[in-house]
Amino acid sequence: MKKILLLLLFTIALNAQSLEIIGTPEPGRLLFCKAENIHWAYLNDKKLDTDNSGIFVFGFDRNDTGEYLLKVKHGDGKVTLKRFNLPERKYNVQKLTVKKKYVSPPKTENERIKKEREIVVAARKNIGEIKEPLYADGFIRPVKGGYISSIFGSQRILNGKPKNVHNGLDIAAMTGTPVYAMADGVVRLAADDFYYSGNFILLDHGQGLNSVYLHLSKKDVKDGDKVKKGDKIGEIGSTGRVTGPHLHWGVQWYNKRVDPADLLKIKL
């Protein structure tokens, strides 16, 4: 029974400290917290970003397991504790037969790929600078229509060769289909023609929460732009290393890879 309860989406209020936790405590998930008069909050030994709004977020990577302790100190000096024991999560295996060029990149592209990776790493260093929950107005699906062509966490085997896990949600739709910001945020990177990701956008939603929108045919924003939930930021395409037009929608809390589909269940 205890294990079943851990897997359910839940909202709980803990004693007089009025700590509300929204989400599912398992690998690849986010938990959103609402609390009164927060002095500080920690997940194990990591200090979490908080502000006067009383809303904060943290997440677990797709591979995280084990016990975690959330500690929240309120302005009156009292501390609320909540333990999470993460179960192992199962993921799908996706076997695909593709052209040879999609299995491994040619060696001539290695230097390009390295430089592009450095650009992304530099942009991601800014994640965490915003302490406010820009996402507090909630989340939307970034594409209207289309269909899910690949889910989060699946292991891809291309022509019999195991590849990296899929760290996002793929939404297949026609080239030119509008793509919208999932929540309020700031553009950390609006990139052109990367080898793997094509044209893509990285949004910072505050407190370490960030999202990416890959393989775009068109971008409507630039580095540093502020966007609101539902703003059109680009259009679906097939740029980068893909086999057809779709949006790869990825979400992370800092470097923790989480399932974008879960956000559509969250009501803040």
LUMNUMI-194867 format. One line per field, with one value per residue (C-alpha): x, y, z. Coordinates in steps of 0.05 Angstrom, whole numbers. Example, Ala and Ser with C-alpha at 12.3 -4.5 7.8 and 13.67 -1.06 7.14 Angstrom:
BEGIN
X = (246,273)
Y = (-90,-21)
Z = (156,143)
//
This chain:
BEGIN
X = (0,57,90,24,13,82,65,1,-3,-14,-25,-11,-15,33,14,10,67,22,71,35,71,44,70,93,156,191,248,239,187,181,152,123,117,77,93,83,138,197,266,302,291,339,334,385,445,424,396,334,315,259,231,174,121,124,128,189,207,255,260,289,329,303,356,350,331,337,317,312,297,262,274,237,250,195,203,179,238,199,223,180,210,186,220,215,236,241,222,257,220,213,222,204,255,245,277,284,313,343,393,465,479,429,466,533,556,613,681,685,629,663,694,629,591,643,637,561,562,606,556,499,540,556,483,461,509,459,403,391,404,329,304,231,182,167,128,78,22,25,41,13,28,74,39,-36,-52,-1,13,64,116,165,158,205,257,254,319,330,364,382,396,411,459,438,438,426,359,306,303,240,173,168,106,100,63,69,127,105,60,66,106,88,126,103,108,135,210,273,308,377,395,363,409,416,431,463,483,438,385,379,347,326,308,326,279,294,231,265,290,328,268,283,256,282,246,287,287,250,240,233,249,210,254,327,374,351,278,225,165,97,62,30,73,92,167,177,150,159,210,260,326,384,391,319,279,217,183,169,182,228,204,252,247,300,308,380,412,358,320,245,183,150,82,77,73,6,-22,3,-43,-8)
Y = (0,48,38,49,115,139,130,170,244,276,342,341,392,380,404,477,498,495,461,436,388,377,322,250,230,184,187,236,278,348,368,437,465,520,543,602,648,607,621,567,499,441,375,332,380,421,490,503,570,605,675,713,680,617,573,531,470,411,349,279,254,196,151,176,127,122,167,243,290,357,408,473,526,577,647,628,581,516,464,419,352,306,242,212,141,137,71,46,69,27,57,33,6,35,-4,35,21,84,106,95,170,173,119,154,222,225,240,304,333,319,388,422,379,395,471,468,429,483,536,499,488,562,581,531,563,620,573,586,660,674,658,676,622,652,588,604,617,544,504,489,439,475,449,447,382,334,267,239,201,186,190,210,162,110,75,80,23,45,-12,-57,-7,21,97,151,152,199,258,292,286,286,317,303,355,390,437,508,486,540,525,562,575,525,578,648,652,683,659,634,610,615,572,563,499,455,386,347,397,441,508,508,550,543,578,592,591,608,567,520,499,502,476,465,465,429,420,485,510,581,619,680,699,716,710,750,758,752,708,694,627,615,663,636,624,586,534,459,435,380,415,378,303,280,235,280,344,344,383,353,384,374,397,397,422,445,382,334,305,303,282,342,305,311,386,382,349,403,457,510)
Z = (0,17,-51,-86,-50,-69,-142,-140,-157,-90,-54,20,75,133,202,221,176,115,68,6,-42,-112,-157,-158,-119,-168,-219,-276,-239,-210,-143,-132,-62,-30,39,85,109,83,112,73,40,27,-10,25,25,-36,-20,-61,-93,-56,-54,-21,-65,-23,-86,-103,-144,-145,-187,-192,-252,-293,-260,-188,-134,-59,-1,-2,55,44,100,101,155,167,192,261,268,259,210,167,144,89,66,-3,-20,-96,-128,-191,-253,-316,-385,-455,-504,-574,-632,-697,-765,-795,-847,-825,-818,-760,-720,-712,-738,-788,-756,-797,-753,-687,-679,-696,-646,-592,-603,-603,-537,-507,-528,-493,-430,-427,-435,-382,-331,-326,-304,-230,-232,-229,-159,-173,-199,-267,-280,-224,-275,-295,-358,-427,-481,-530,-592,-608,-643,-672,-639,-591,-631,-575,-499,-444,-418,-473,-493,-568,-605,-675,-724,-665,-632,-563,-561,-510,-474,-499,-451,-476,-510,-586,-617,-692,-734,-801,-814,-796,-738,-684,-621,-557,-492,-439,-384,-371,-379,-408,-471,-452,-521,-590,-632,-707,-745,-691,-715,-669,-648,-710,-694,-621,-561,-487,-438,-365,-321,-255,-195,-241,-283,-358,-424,-495,-562,-616,-692,-707,-778,-752,-687,-665,-606,-592,-533,-473,-494,-441,-459,-429,-425,-493,-532,-601,-600,-665,-714,-720,-770,-785,-775,-743,-739,-748,-795,-801,-776,-701,-638,-586,-520,-463,-390,-336,-265,-269,-299,-275,-334,-322,-360,-395,-397,-321,-324,-359,-297,-250,-224,-182)
//
